[in-house]
Amino acid sequence: MDLTGQWQFFEQFEAGFDMGHAILKQVGDKLSGTLVYREYIDDEGSFLIAINVEGDVFDERLMMRGKSYEILESPFPIEYCLDDRIAELSDPNRIEGHSVDDQNLEGRFVLRRIHLMES
C-alpha cells in the first residue's frame, strides 16, 4: 500500500484535539512528510504547528516519528513534545492508530486520504 498523497488529519488526546492535514511521500518502506494542524487545548486556546515526520512501513503497520517542528501561530509560548505514531494499515484511504509523546501523553489519530499524488 502506497501512502503517498494528501490526507486530512484528526487526533484526540486527554487535554484536547488536533485538526489539519498531512502531505506524505513513501519510497519503498520509508515515509516522510509534513503534518500541519491546529492544536486545541482545553481552557488554553489553540496554536498552529507544522511537524516534519519520518516513518517506516512494515507488515501492514506504520511507525511514524516527529523529527522537528515549527510553531506557525500561537498566542502563548509553546514547548512542544514530538509524538511517535503507530497504525495498522488495512484501508488504502484511512490510517488509524495511537500516538505517544515524550511526556507519555497518549492520543488516538486518524488520517483520511484526500487524493493521491504522482510518485
ABEGO torsion letter per residue (X at the ends): XBABEBBBBBBBBAAEBBBBBBBBBBBEABBBEBBBBBBBBBGAEBBBBBBBBBBBBBGGBBBBBBABBBBABBABBBBBBBBBBBBBBABAABBBBBBBBAAGBBBBBBBBBABBBBX
